[in-house]
């Protein structure tokens, strides 16, 4: 799951029905990182290509908040490594 390319088209959705962010996975993760805790709990990312998840037999199209948070950590680590 952590190897999803940053340039994959994706949509950041909110279970409260706010306007989605449609763009690249990188943009969706960056927006998610700015959310407050309540908004993060309501957010999901819809992928254009399904990915395998640990402990599941099938691939999935939706990333949950804990998985998105791991992508935020990956992004921060990559940025730190580039400095």
C-alpha positions in Angstrom: 0.0 0.0 0.0 2.8 2.4 0.8 4.2 2.1 -2.8 1.3 3.9 -4.4 2.8 6.3 -6.9 2.3 10.0 -6.0 1.2 10.8 -9.5 -1.8 8.3 -9.5 -5.1 10.2 -10.0 -7.2 10.1 -6.8 -10.1 11.8 -5.0 -10.1 12.9 -1.4 -13.6 12.6 -0.1 -15.3 13.7 3.1 -18.1 11.6 4.7 -19.8 14.9 5.7 -20.3 15.7 2.0 -17.9 18.6 1.5 -16.4 19.3 -1.9 -13.9 16.6 -2.9 -10.3 17.2 -3.9 -9.8 15.7 -7.3 -6.2 15.5 -8.4 -3.1 13.4 -7.8 -2.5 11.3 -4.8 0.2 13.7 -3.7 -2.3 16.6 -3.7 -4.9 14.6 -1.8 -2.3 13.6 0.9 -1.1 17.2 1.2 -4.7 18.4 1.8 -5.3 15.6 4.3 -2.2 16.6 6.3 -3.7 20.1 6.8 -7.1 18.8 8.2 -8.0 19.0 11.8 -8.5 15.7 13.7 -12.3 15.6 13.2 -12.0 16.2 9.4 -9.2 13.5 9.2 -11.6 11.0 10.8 -14.2 11.7 8.1 -11.8 11.7 5.1 -11.1 8.9 2.6 -9.1 8.7 -0.6 -10.7 7.0 -3.6 -8.0 5.6 -5.9 -8.2 5.1 -9.7 -6.3 1.8 -9.3 -7.0 -0.7 -6.5 -4.2 -1.7 -4.1 -3.5 -4.7 -2.0 -4.0 -4.3 1.8 -2.4 -6.2 4.6 -4.7 -9.1 5.8 -7.1 -8.9 2.8 -7.5 -11.3 0.0 -8.8 -8.7 -2.5 -7.6 -5.3 -3.6 -9.4 -2.1 -2.5 -10.2 1.3 -4.1 -10.6 3.3 -0.8 -7.9 4.3 1.7 -9.0 4.9 5.3 -7.7 7.7 7.5 -5.0 5.5 9.2 -3.7 4.5 5.8 -3.7 8.1 4.6 -1.8 9.1 7.7 0.9 6.6 6.8 1.2 8.3 3.4 1.6 11.6 5.1 4.5 10.1 7.1 6.0 8.8 3.9 5.7 12.2 2.3 7.4 13.9 5.3 10.2 11.3 5.3 10.8 11.8 1.6 10.9 15.6 2.0 13.3 15.3 4.9 15.6 13.0 2.9 15.7 15.5 0.0 17.0 18.3 2.2 
